[in-house]
Amino acid sequence: MHVESTAIREIDYAPEHGKLFVTFQDGDAYVYVGVPERVGRAFFRAPSKGRFFQRMIRDRYPYNRV
């Protein structure tokens, strides 16, 4: 899903696997694993995607570059 954010271009979440896919404005894409469904849903609803990412996702879940 494309989002309005100065830092993040797209986000997607696969609840059956707990995987959160994040593409940043510079084109770098990452998958974060073990993300609870409540966090994934809250990310979609967050008024500031960049701020939510910094506070609730970054450095909290393992990730790999895609």
Secondary structure, DSSP 4 states (H G I P E B T S, - for coil): -B---SSEEEEEEETTTTEEEEEETTS-EEEEES--HHHHHHHHH-S-HHHHIIIIITTTS-EEE-
